[in-house]
Amino acid sequence: MNSFGRFFRVHIFGESHGNGVGVCIDGCPEGIPLSADDFVSDLVRRKSGARGTTPRIENDMPEILSGIYNGYTTGAPVSILFRNENTRSSDYERFTAMPRPGHADFSGRIRYNGFNDPRGGGHFSGRVTLGIVSAGVIAKKTVSPVNIEAVLVKVGGSTDIQSKIEEVLSENDSAGGLIHCRISGLRAGIGNPFFDSVESVLAHILFSIPGVKGVEFGAGFAAAEMKGSEHNDPFISPTGETLTNNAGGINGGISNGNDIKINIAVKPTSSIGREQHTFNFETRKMDVLKAEGRHDACIALRIPVIVEAAAAIALADLMSAKK
Ligand SMILES: Cc1cc2nc3c(=O)[nH]c(=O)nc-3n(C[C@H](O)[C@H](O)[C@H](O)COP(=O)(O)O)c2cc1C
């Protein structure tokens, strides 16, 4: 569904080529200083414009509709709207009959019995993450002084990000990416096992970001190849500090006071300007599709700030639950 969280509750809405996208945050604590300027730096980090991102440029100006008075949150729901201004829906007309391999054209149509809005990917578009980033700006303030930092470390398996981007652009192809996220300053004792463990809640929201296909904590999948003597993190201080951090800062679903370390795998963009086989639902025959139009060649370039926002929302909710 489109709501996340129990206490810091985020509802996102909108479609890529509809009137707009946005978010409503319920359970937002009162008294947080907040103005439209606070959103600028994170919204700019999510924006397209860099090499390897879509040529579709939107203003992304937040219209704060409710929940702020005299520069502070009031405790009532905060609603934020972003109007869509730069749409070109004709690029997407073919994808209803000929679904893009890797995208949600086929699965979305089946799930919503053909009533879904296909323009620009509709509600499956990365544009809907504007709501997540905006809620993240507020969530980051509520979890302060906890610090959350996500960085793109590899594209297409290479640390030479720019060269990899140029390579796939020259081939009309796309590339995936690996993002590292580190959460520091989170005290021990946050998390509500079993089902609201720190891993469960973080993974839930991180996997909701379109294009995210893998999430691992600490040593992650490498743990399956380690011995206990290698994987265990020896304690070195009375506050629970550990020598290594293979657990990624979480034991038993509860924060242990060390940094939370997360790796996030982002897939290569599915819309590529190369011929790919697909089924044509109009002719009922196999067909060939080149998904031309305005697309990010590497969506991972734009995802670190969304990861930070998602992590902040999850922590804001977990920390509210603790209170
Ligand atoms: C910021 C952002 C931008 C994106 N841009 C594109 C794009 O230009 N073209 C595309 O095919 N997919 C793009 N995506 C990914 C699709 O939204 C996503 O692949 C699709 O909804 C299918 O979901 P899945 O990949 O999680 O299975 C983007 C995702 C994000 C988060």
The ligand as an SDF file (V2000), in Angstrom:
LIG
                    3D

 31 33  0  0  0  0  0  0  0  0999 V2000
   14.6120    8.3720   -8.8870 C   0  0  0  0  0  0  0  0  0  0  0  0
   14.1870    7.2640   -9.8070 C   0  0  0  0  0  0  0  0  0  0  0  0
   14.1890    7.4700  -11.1690 C   0  0  0  0  0  0  0  0  0  0  0  0
   13.8250    6.4480  -12.0430 C   0  0  0  0  0  0  0  0  0  0  0  0
   13.8600    6.6820  -13.3940 N   0  0  0  0  0  0  0  0  0  0  0  0
   13.5300    5.6930  -14.2470 C   0  0  0  0  0  0  0  0  0  0  0  0
   13.5870    5.9020  -15.6520 C   0  0  0  0  0  0  0  0  0  0  0  0
   13.9380    6.9860  -16.1270 O   0  0  0  0  0  0  0  0  0  0  0  0
   13.2340    4.8690  -16.4700 N   0  0  0  0  0  0  0  0  0  0  0  0
   12.8600    3.6480  -15.9740 C   0  0  0  0  0  0  0  0  0  0  0  0
   12.5790    2.7440  -16.7370 O   0  0  0  0  0  0  0  0  0  0  0  0
   12.8080    3.4180  -14.6530 N   0  0  0  0  0  0  0  0  0  0  0  0
   13.1300    4.4040  -13.7710 C   0  0  0  0  0  0  0  0  0  0  0  0
   13.0640    4.1760  -12.4260 N   0  0  0  0  0  0  0  0  0  0  0  0
   12.7590    2.8290  -11.9480 C   0  0  0  0  0  0  0  0  0  0  0  0
   11.3140    2.4420  -12.0790 C   0  0  0  0  0  0  0  0  0  0  0  0
   10.5030    3.3190  -11.3440 O   0  0  0  0  0  0  0  0  0  0  0  0
   11.1780    0.9920  -11.5930 C   0  0  0  0  0  0  0  0  0  0  0  0
   12.1420    0.1840  -12.2090 O   0  0  0  0  0  0  0  0  0  0  0  0
    9.8340    0.4060  -11.9350 C   0  0  0  0  0  0  0  0  0  0  0  0
    8.8530    1.0310  -11.1470 O   0  0  0  0  0  0  0  0  0  0  0  0
    9.7440   -1.0930  -11.7120 C   0  0  0  0  0  0  0  0  0  0  0  0
    9.9650   -1.3840  -10.3650 O   0  0  0  0  0  0  0  0  0  0  0  0
   11.1480   -2.3360   -9.8900 P   0  0  0  0  0  0  0  0  0  0  0  0
   12.3460   -1.9450  -10.6740 O   0  0  0  0  0  0  0  0  0  0  0  0
   11.3270   -2.0320   -8.4120 O   0  0  0  0  0  0  0  0  0  0  0  0
   10.7220   -3.7320  -10.1520 O   0  0  0  0  0  0  0  0  0  0  0  0
   13.4190    5.1860  -11.5310 C   0  0  0  0  0  0  0  0  0  0  0  0
   13.3990    4.9930  -10.1390 C   0  0  0  0  0  0  0  0  0  0  0  0
   13.7920    6.0000   -9.2850 C   0  0  0  0  0  0  0  0  0  0  0  0
   13.7740    5.7650   -7.7930 C   0  0  0  0  0  0  0  0  0  0  0  0
  1  2  1  0
  2  3  1  0
  2 30  2  0
  3  4  2  0
  4  5  1  0
  4 28  1  0
  5  6  2  0
  6  7  1  0
  6 13  1  0
  7  8  2  0
  7  9  1  0
  9 10  1  0
 10 11  2  0
 10 12  1  0
 12 13  2  0
 13 14  1  0
 14 15  1  0
 14 28  1  0
 15 16  1  0
 16 17  1  0
 16 18  1  0
 18 19  1  0
 18 20  1  0
 20 21  1  0
 20 22  1  0
 22 23  1  0
 23 24  1  0
 24 25  2  0
 24 26  1  0
 24 27  1  0
 28 29  2  0
 29 30  1  0
 30 31  1  0
M  END
$$$$
